[in-house]
Amino acid sequence: MKRCPLCKKEITNLALEGIEHIGGADRMAYELFRQIEKHHGRQAARRIFAKWGEEPSQRRRNEIKSLSLLDRLDMMNPPNMALLAREVAAENEALPTKDRRGPGKSSIASTVEHYIRTLVRKRRDGIKAGTWTGPFPPEK
């Protein structure tokens, strides 16, 4: 009988490589999925993993898209809401409606900029109140 690559020793080694970090956990989940898929097929592996993870609702998907705007803004040096809004509006123009970001999936830069400013304000107020769960701005 061939030895499974994810025996106790290998799982321990993966854990030592950073299970306490999301990257290590992600790698370990990927390796486990691949082993289940190898032994039982893709459908079985997906069924097993589906027990613990649900597909996000449309509302959650929209929230993730909106929060990605804050991530992009945070990566700009210096952050420029107007420039980001123009970039997003141009990208939205080329995307199918369901994949667009921002309010009403707009391709109008001023509308997108207003939305980005609203997100920044909500983040600032949420951080101040201690209720913010989205991405934090980089340290200055």
Secondary structure, DSSP 8 states (H G I E B T S, - for coil): ----TTSHHHHHHHHHTTTTSHHHHHHHHHHHHHHHHHHH-HHHHHHHHHTT-----HHHHHHHHHHHHHHHHHHSSS--HHHHHHHHHHHHHHS-GGG--SGGG---HHHHHHHHHHHHHHHHHHHHHT---S------
